[in-house]
Amino acid sequence: MKTSQLVELENEVLLKTYARPPVVMSHGVGARLYDVEGRSYLDFIAGIAVNGLGYGDQDVLDTLKKQAEKIWHVSNLYHTEPQILLAKALVDYTFADRVFFCNSGTEAIEGAIKLARKWSRQKTGRKQVEILAFKDSFHGRSYGGLSATGQPKFWQDFEPMLPGFNHATFNDMDSVKSAWNENTAAVLLEPIQGEGGIFPVEKSFLQELRQWCDEHQALLIFDEIQCGLGRTGYFCAHDYYGITPDIMTLAKPLAAGLPMGAILMTEQVAEPISVGHHGSTFGGGPLVCQVARTVLDKLSNPALLQNVKNMGAFFVESIKAKNLPAVQAIRGRGLMVGVQVDADPGTIVKKCFDNGLLIGKAGNQTLRFVPPLIVQRSDIEQAVDIFAKALSD
């Protein structure tokens, strides 16, 4: 079918929750996407930070084909080798002692909330249930994740939000202390706020927050769904700070675009959980876990992580070298970069698209650049040229 026919059919049958440009994507190679008409796009949104290895990675494809010929799904009623070995790899690479697999970042957040409340009731002897999150945060579209999200624009017409959530100002310890109460069970934050505008947490704030949680018998939860797994040039975004959480949520690039989320936790968090307290029909299936094992091997490679740091620095330097008057600030780390502009970001996204560059928005005035982690200098040079032209236009 032609593009116009497919777009018309979509308008008839799909729920209208996205504002999509009138093209239909067909396939991808490396850091490029192609539509059904054969047009090429330099992809600097990467499936919203999902396609960390780009498109067509041969090792991932080989793993997928090999496992698909064996077994896809048996449910969590039975053991499977790929799930066990993937969990072992995540434990080896991180602070965690135990792992739970699910199907998305939102599900991981929901599970983390349950874990925190269960731990708090069992371990503190108090009925602590409140989750303290932050303004401008984003933690998903389900009611738990949405209630934790600190952006009221996402709540509109879906209220009331669930009770048991409170919000403080990001990077402001006085605000945390003001929002704290005897019912606070855990603090939930993104080491780099994504949807809120690409704002990194400050090290001094994170250090004080870690100490505060320890002193008040509360858990610290890191949402690394977007900023984790190599995106910042570190395997975990919090590795940069040298501060570990009690619980961490992962998703996006974990299985190279196959639906997968994970909750990582310390042994003390896992202790109160027993059979029947949580579960997932599809979570951690053998196909997706086997693919994720290959992805983890690549995302933990020091050479790839160094490339992320190098290309991220080159990208920021290249934008600064253009001396673009509309650019007000550049934030982020590695290949998670936000460019705040004194212009309509939606118009800039469209102009970049028209010239073959895919980017996104974050927050109110920020453009989000999250290209595949395999991106090269030539890709960045082309992307910056197109971005500069869009601003000029």
DODO-380485 format. One record per residue (C-alpha): z, y, x. Coordinates in steps of 0.05 Angstrom, whole numbers, padded with zeros to 5 digits, always signed. Example, Ala and Ser with C-alpha at 12.3 -4.5 7.8 and 13.67 -1.06 7.14 Angstrom:
+00156-00090+00246+00143-00021+00273
end
This chain:
+00000+00000+00000-00013+00072+00022+00043+00121+00037+00033+00160-00027+00036+00097-00069+00099+00072-00036+00135+00139-00042+00115+00143-00116+00141+00073-00128+00206+00088-00093+00216+00148-00139+00212+00100-00198+00258+00045-00174+00309+00068-00122+00373+00107-00135+00360+00177-00108+00415+00185-00056+00372+00207+00003+00324+00265+00015+00270+00230+00053+00206+00259+00083+00142+00232+00051+00127+00179+00104+00139+00104+00107+00163+00076+00173+00128+00013+00198+00153-00007+00267+00183+00018+00332+00177+00009+00407+00230+00034+00455+00250+00104+00433+00191+00113+00386+00179+00099+00312+00112+00092+00278+00095+00102+00205+00045+00061+00164-00009+00112+00178+00000+00101+00253+00034+00167+00269+00085+00166+00327+00154+00197+00325+00203+00207+00383+00267+00182+00352+00329+00222+00370+00370+00200+00309+00363+00125+00324+00380+00100+00255+00440+00147+00254+00465+00123+00322+00452+00050+00306+00392+00032+00349+00427+00039+00415+00377-00006+00450+00317+00026+00416+00264-00015+00382+00236-00083+00403+00287-00102+00456+00261-00170+00478+00329-00201+00493+00353-00183+00423+00290-00210+00392+00295-00275+00430+00367-00284+00410+00351-00269+00337+00294-00320+00335+00333-00374+00370+00395-00368+00326+00353-00361+00262+00326-00431+00276+00397-00458+00278+00442-00429+00224+00450-00361+00189+00510-00369+00144+00567-00417+00130+00620-00367+00106+00688-00358+00138+00712-00424+00110+00688-00456+00176+00689-00442+00250+00625-00419+00285+00616-00412+00360+00580-00344+00359+00637-00311+00320+00691-00339+00367+00654-00319+00431+00638-00250+00404+00711-00238+00388+00730-00261+00458+00680-00213+00489+00707-00154+00449+00778-00172+00468+00757-00177+00541+00721-00109+00540+00776-00070+00504+00850-00059+00491+00849-00108+00433+00882-00175+00425+00849-00195+00359+00786-00180+00319+00764-00182+00247+00690-00180+00228+00661-00147+00167+00593-00118+00146+00596-00043+00157+00636+00015+00185+00663+00032+00116+00690-00038+00108+00722-00033+00176+00758+00030+00155+00782-00003+00091+00809-00061+00131+00843-00015+00181+00879+00020+00124+00904-00046+00097+00927-00069+00166+00965-00004+00177+01001-00007+00111+01018-00081+00119+01045-00069+00189+01085-00009+00167+01120-00045+00110+01134-00107+00152+01154-00076+00217+01189-00010+00201+01230-00032+00141+01206+00030+00104+01153+00037+00051+01107+00079+00093+01037+00080+00064+01006+00148+00079+00946+00155+00126+00942+00221+00162+00869+00238+00176+00835+00303+00196+00795+00359+00165+00720+00354+00177+00726+00279+00190+00681+00226+00160+00703+00154+00148+00654+00126+00097+00633+00128+00024+00680+00077-00008+00742+00104-00042+00788+00088+00015+00741+00116+00068+00723+00175+00024+00796+00191+00011+00808+00191+00086+00747+00235+00098+00768+00307+00107+00707+00341+00076+00717+00359+00002+00642+00367-00007+00637+00291-00007+00691+00285-00060+00656+00328-00112+00648+00293-00180+00681+00230-00152+00752+00253-00158+00808+00238-00162+00812+00212-00091+00861+00156-00077+00934+00174-00065+00965+00161+00003+00921+00206+00046+00935+00272+00079+00895+00316+00126+00913+00358+00187+00872+00405+00230+00834+00369+00287+00861+00384+00357+00922+00420+00328+00988+00385+00340+01028+00436+00300+00985+00420+00240+00998+00346+00250+01073+00358+00251+01069+00401+00188+01029+00348+00151+01075+00292+00174+01126+00262+00127+01171+00202+00121+01115+00163+00087+01065+00170+00144+01043+00101+00168+00985+00117+00213+00939+00171+00241+00864+00160+00236+00815+00200+00277+00746+00199+00309+00749+00212+00385+00687+00253+00372+00678+00277+00301+00607+00260+00281+00589+00284+00211+00636+00342+00219+00594+00374+00273+00602+00334+00339+00671+00358+00360+00706+00318+00415+00781+00309+00413+00820+00345+00467+00856+00302+00517+00922+00339+00514+00921+00333+00438+00907+00259+00441+00962+00247+00492+01013+00284+00449+00988+00248+00387+00996+00180+00420+01067+00197+00440+01083+00225+00371+01060+00161+00337+01101+00118+00384+01163+00160+00372+01155+00158+00296+01136+00084+00288+01066+00099+00265+00999+00069+00286+00942+00106+00318+00873+00086+00292+00808+00106+00326+00745+00108+00285+00691+00094+00338+00638+00073+00288+00590+00127+00313+00618+00148+00380+00635+00079+00408+00597+00023+00443+00566+00062+00500+00545+00125+00461+00587+00171+00505+00571+00136+00571+00636+00096+00565+00640+00029+00530+00692+00058+00483+00694+00132+00472+00769+00132+00484+00760+00103+00554+00743+00174+00576+00814+00195+00558+00852+00135+00585+00889+00130+00518+00886+00068+00475+00896+00060+00399+00932+00006+00359+00870-00005+00316+00797+00012+00327+00737+00007+00281+00667-00008+00305+00600-00016+00271+00533+00021+00278+00501-00007+00343+00543-00070+00346+00488-00117+00321+00426-00076+00336+00415-00055+00264+00439-00118+00229+00497-00102+00182+00561-00111+00220+00629-00079+00229+00692-00099+00267+00765-00082+00267+00800-00089+00335+00875-00090+00339+00936-00105+00382+00977-00167+00372+01033-00128+00339+00986-00102+00286+00959-00172+00274+01027-00206+00268+01041-00189+00194+00973-00215+00172+00967-00287+00148+00918-00330+00110+00894-00296+00046+00913-00224+00064+00842-00203+00079+00773-00234+00081+00697-00225+00078+00643-00271+00052+00589-00248+00099+00630-00217+00156+00619-00247+00224+00563-00295+00206+00532-00336+00263+00466-00299+00263+00494-00229+00267+00548-00250+00317+00499-00282+00364+00456-00219+00364+00518-00177+00375+00536-00218+00436+00470-00200+00468+00479-00127+00448+00548-00124+00479+00524-00153+00544+00473-00096+00548+00518-00040+00523+00572-00058+00573+00524-00058+00632+00546-00005+00682+00474+00015+00695+00462+00030+00621+00527+00069+00615+00508+00110+00676+00440+00123+00645+00474+00150+00583+00516+00197+00625+00456+00219+00667+00409+00229+00608+00462+00264+00567+00474+00314+00623+00399+00323+00633+00389+00335+00558+00443+00389+00556+00417+00422+00619+00346+00421+00592+00366+00457+00528+00406+00509+00566+00347+00521+00613+00305+00542+00553+00352+00601+00539+00343+00594+00464+00375+00654+00428+00390+00613+00366+00433+00563+00404+00506+00583+00396+00541+00522+00426+00528+00452+00453+00581+00399+00443+00590+00325+00454+00590+00273+00508+00537+00226+00536+00481+00217+00485+00521+00243+00426+00503+00316+00427+00511+00371+00375+00473+00436+00381+00502+00491+00338+00449+00541+00316+00445+00609+00283+00390+00585+00236+00379+00538+00178+00388+00468+00208+00349+00436+00151+00288+00478+00167+00293+00460+00240+00299+00385+00225+00235+00391+00183+00197+00430+00236+00217+00379+00289+00195+00323+00243+00128+00357+00232+00118+00357+00307+00139+00285+00318+00213+00290+00334+00267+00258+00290+00336+00291+00292+00392+00300+00242+00445+00349+00218+00520+00347+00226+00569+00396+00195+00544+00463+00171+00504+00493+00228+00497+00436+00277+00438+00392+00296+00454+00321+00317+00419+00287+00375+00436+00213+00382+00375+00179+00415+00372+00107+00437+00415+00096+00499+00354+00072+00536+00321+00141+00531+00286+00167+00593+00275+00236+00624+00203+00241+00598+00229+00228+00527+00281+00282+00534+00232+00332+00563+00186+00322+00504+00242+00326+00454+00269+00391+00483+00200+00422+00482+00191+00404+00409+00261+00429+00392+00248+00495+00428+00183+00504+00391+00217+00490+00324+00269+00544+00339+00215+00592+00362+00175+00580+00299
end
